[in-house]
């Protein structure tokens, strides 16, 4: 872990660039983006295949997220010459560049999920005590 001086410098740099960082994070740090890009990382997929892999996402939420990801250059949308016409989504190199940080974030979530749940239970139990 960095010492306090390094942390102060890193914090000051992050705060100086916060407006720019926030604009980018707003585009990638929502409820479904990480999971959608994770599904598309190994290979392109059709809409319904993505929806099946993401338990709980609605049709509208997935459609909106894919449009946003396409607009932001994270995925491509290809109309397939099939009957009926199909659409396939693929991750772009820009979207793929998020693979390593997303994998680290997913690993962190798995490693720390129980600790967060324990903290939630402790916090909630303190609020219910007289």
N, C-alpha and C positions, 0 to 999 in steps of 0.2 A: 504494500500500500504506500502511496505517496505521502511525504511528510506534509506538515501544515503549510509550509511556504509554497510547495508545489500545488497543493489544493487551492490556496488563495489565488495563485496565478491562473490555474485552470478555471476557477470560478469566475475571475475577472474577465477572462477571454470569452467564456461562454455568455456572460451577461452583456458584454460589448456587442456580440453578434446575435443576441437573443431575437431581435425582430426577424432577421433572415432565417435563423434556425426554426423559429416558430412557424413561419410560412411553410417550410418544407415538412416539418413534423405534422402539421395539420393535414397534409396530403397523404401521409403514410401510416400514421399512428391512430387509426380509428379501429372500430370493433372488428372489421372483417378483412382489411387489406392484408395484414400479415398472413392470415390463413389462406386467402385466395392465392397470393403469390407462392405460398408454400405448396399448394396443390399444383400450380402450373410450373413450378420449378423443374421437375423431372421431365415433363413432356406436355405438349399442347393438349387441350381438352375442350370438349363441347360444353355448352352451358349446363345442360342437365347432368352431365358427369361431374362438373364442379359442384353443382347444387347437392347432389347425392353425397359427395365427400364432406360437405360442410353442414353437419347436422344442425338444424335450427335456423338456417338463413332462409329468408323469404325470397320469393321470385323477384319482387321489387327491389329488395335490398341488394341482391346479387346483381341485377341489371344495372342499378345505379352505381354500384361499386365498380363494375367492369367498365362502364362508360367513363367514370372518373379516372380509373387506372389507365385507360386508353388515352384520354386527354393529357394525362401527366407523363405519357411516354413509358409506362411500366409494362403494358401489354399491347399486343396487336390483335386485331380482329380480322379474321379471314373468312369470307363467304365461300363455302364449298360448293362445287358444281354437282350436287346430289339432288335426288328427288325424294322427299321434299328438300328444299334448300337448307343446308346446315351451316352453322357458324362455329368456327373453332377459335379459341383464344390461346395465345402463346405469350410467354414472358419475353421481354426484350432484354438486351444486355444491361440497360439501366436498371430494370426490375431485378435482374439476376444479381446485380452488384449488392443488393440488400440481403442476399442469401446468408452470408456469414453473420452479419449482425442479428438477423432474425433467428438463426439457429442458436446463437448465444443467448438471445432473449428467451427462446422456448426452453432451452436447457436450464436457464436461471429459474423460470417459472416452475419447472418440474422439481428442481432442487429445493425451492423455497416455498412451494404451495402449502405444505403442511405447517410450516412456521407461521405463515400469514394467517391460516385458518386458526391456529392456536392463539395468535395475538387477537384475532377477532373475537374468539370465544372469551378470552380473558377480559377484553375491553367491555364486551357486552355484559358479562357477569358483574363487573364493577358498577355498571349503570343500573342494574336491577336490584342491587343491594340497598336496604333502607339506610 
